Amino acid sequence: MIQRRFRGTFQYIYAHWPAFLLAYGGMIAALLLIAVGIEQGWLALVPLAAAAAILLGYGVAAAAWSAHQLYDAEGLLPHQVLFDMANIKPGDSLAYLDFGLRERAAEIASRLTKGKVTVIDVYNPQLTPSRPLYRRRMRAPSSVRDPRLDWLNGSVDLLPMPDNSVPALFLCEVLSELRQQGDRKALLKEVRRILKPGGCALIAEPSQSQTNWLTRGPAAAGIPTVQEWRDLLSECGFSLVKERELSGLIHCMQATKIRPADRGQLRFDL
């Protein structure tokens, strides 16, 4: 029961096991230094080692907490929040971009009846060299057999679907895994191509926030700000409709594909 409740957290820890192992080893070393300092009378060493142990313990606890919030069934469920934001009906069809992790796409499909989810795996180790992502991908469940799910392979610059064919498309923590801004733009332009006029992109990405600074530490400096995500969507031909911040850990956005007529009207109004 406990393992099922914290399955997402355990998967996250496995994916990031080198960092957790290093932090755990650091805590043990700090505790040993405290013991040695007390034994040998090196009292100046004790507060420094205690501070190191506290900081490392905090880092491990914060990372595990954020993983529980993002990836466990009792957490924030950003993909479900996006589903509700867009008012998707059980009979609708949509697309879901992923890196072969599959679970969230299957959960979205479970909310449909006659609808269908086309899951497009855009993983490329050259564009997404993250080792944690690779380990998560290797432990992901096999393709789920469900008539509501279709599984396709694609790439950042070519999604295997016709122009103007998809009413809604999900991207949950996909853009942030792409290291280069040019790759993010290329993917969003492909998303825009396959979306129907007025179709929506449903995006959940981490952003710089007080919570992410507290849970990720210096690594938060590499996360785009909310305004940077907004600017990227605007550059790629999207109009932001709704936003929702989930506990400062992840930012949910619903953006619609701007029709050519809308672009002209906007320029005329200016």
N, C-alpha and C positions, 0 to 999 in steps of 0.2 A: 504493500500500500504506500509506504514511504517512498520507495523507489519510483513508483508511478507518479506520485505527487511531485517529486523533484527530478523527473526524468530530463527535462530541459536543462536544469542546472547541472546535472551530472554530465550531460553531453557537452555543455559549454566548458566545464572543467577539463574534460578529456581533450577537447579541441585545443585548449590553452594550457595543457599539462606542463610544458617546460616553464612557463611563467609561474604557475602555482607551485611547482616543485622548487624552483629557485626561491620563492618567497618563504615556503615552509622551511627550506634549509637555512635561510637567513634568520628565521625566528629561532631555530634550534641553536644556531651559532651564537646569536645574541644572548640566549638564556645561559649557554655555557660560559660566555664571557662574564655574565653577571655572577655566576657561581665562582669562577676563577678570581674575579675581582674582589669578591667578599673574602674568599679563602686566603688570598695573597695580600690583602690589605690595599689593593689598588682601587680605592674608593672613587677616584675621579672617573674610572672606566664604567662604573655601575650605572650612573644616570644616562650616559651615552648609549650603552647597550640596551637599557630599558626603553629609551626613546625609539631606538631602531626596531626593537621587538614590537612595540605598540604600533608604529607606523606600518610595518609589514603585516601585522595581524589585521589592522584596519583595512589595508589594501585587499587582502584576501576576502574579508567579510563583505566589503563594499562590492567587489566583483561578483561574489556569489549572490548577493542580494539583487543586483541589477540583472543578472542572468535569470534569477527566479522570476523577476517582474516581466522580463521580455519573452521568455521561452517556456514557462510552465503554464499549465492550464488554469491556475489560480491567479495568473499575472494580468498584464495589461492587454494582451491579445490585440496588437495593432492591426492585424489583418482583418479581424472581426469588426474593429472600430471603423476601418475603411469601408467594409461591406455595408455597415449601417449608415455611414455618412452619405454614401451614394444612393441609398434607398433601392438597392438591387432587389429585384423580385425573384421568387423561386424558379420562375420559368425563363429567366434571362440567361444569355450566354456571354461569356467573357474570356479574357486571356490572363494568364498569370506568368510573369517572368521570374525565373529562379536560377539558382546555381546547382540544381539537382538535389535540393534538400527535401522537397516533396511534401513534408508534413502539413505545412500551412495551406498549400494548394488543395490537399485532400480535405482539410477541414472546411475550406470555402465550398468545395463541391458538395459536402454533406448538407449544406444549407439550401441546395437547389433541388428541384423536382424534375421538371422537363428541361431545365437549362443544362449547359455544358461549360466546362472549364478546359480551355486549351492551355496546357502547361508547356512553356518554352524554356528549355535549358540553354542558357547563354554562357555557361562556364568556359573560360579560356585561361589556363594557368599562366600564360604570358601577360595577360591583362589584369588578372586577379591572382597574384603570386602568394597571397596570404596562406601560410601554413595552417593556421586554425581553420580557415574555410575549407582547405583540402581535407583535413581530418574530419570535420563535420560532414563533408560530402561523402567520405568513405564509409561513415557509419549511418548514413541516411537509409531509411527503409527502401526496399525495392519498389518499382513502379506499382502503384495500387491498381488492382483490377476493379474498375468502376465504370459503368457505361456513361457516367457524367464527366469522365476525364479522358482527354486526349493528350498524348505525350509527344512532343516534338523537340528537335534539336535546332538551335539557331546560333547566331552570333550577334555581337554588339552592333555591327554595321549591316546586318541583314537578318530580319525576322521573317520566318517562312510563312507569311500570310499576305493575302492581297491587300492592295490599297483600299482604304475606307471600308474595312470589313468588320471591325471590332467595336462594340459599343462601350466597353469598359476594360481597363487593363490594370493589373496590380503590380507594383514594384515595392516589395518590403525588404529594406536593407540591401538593395541591389546596387544603387548608384554609389553609395559610400564605399563599396568594395572595389570599385574601379578607381585606380590610383590617379589616372590622368583625366584632367577636365575635358580634353578633347574626346576621350572615350565616352564620358557621360553625355556630352552633347550629341555624339553620333548615335548613342542608344536612344536618347529622347527624340531625336529626329526620326528614327525608325518607328518609335512608338507613335509619334504624331502621324506618320505615313499610314499606318494600318488602322488607326482609329477612324471611326466614322465622323463626319462633320458634327461637331457638338459633343462627341464622345469624351469620356473622362479618363484621365490617368489618376490612379489612386496610389499615393506614394507615402511610405513611412520610412523616415531616415533619422538617425541621431543628429543632433545639432549642438553647438556650443551652448551650454547652460550651466547654471550653478551646480545642479545635480550631477551632470556629466563630468564637470571638473572635480567634484568630490569623489566620484566613483572610478573615474579613469585616470585621474592625476594628470601628469604632463601630456599623456597621449591625447587628451581632449583638444590640444592645440591644433591637431591635424584634422579635426572635424569642422566642416563648413558651418557657418552661422545660419540662422533661419533666413536672414536677408539674402545670403548667398544662394540658398536653395531657391528662394523666390526669384532672384535675378536670373538664375539658370533656366528656370521654367519659362520665364518671359522671353528670354533669348531664343528658346527653341519653339516658340509659337504656341504657348499655353497661357490661359488666363486662370489665375487662382480663384477658386470659388469658396472653399471652406478650409479651415485649419483647426487643428486640435493638438494641444500639447499634452502628452501623457506622462505625468509625474516628472517632467524634466528629462526623461530618458530618451524619448523618441517623439518626433514631430510628424503628425499625420496631415496630409494635404490632398485635397481633391482639386484637380486642375482640368479644365476643358480645352479641347482643341479649338483654336480660333479659326473660324471660317474666313476665307479670303474676303468675303463681303464685310465681315466684322472688322478686319484689318483696315479696309478702305474707309469704313465709317469712323473708326478711331482716328485715322489721319485727318479726315474731314473735320471732325470735332475740334482737333487741335488747331 
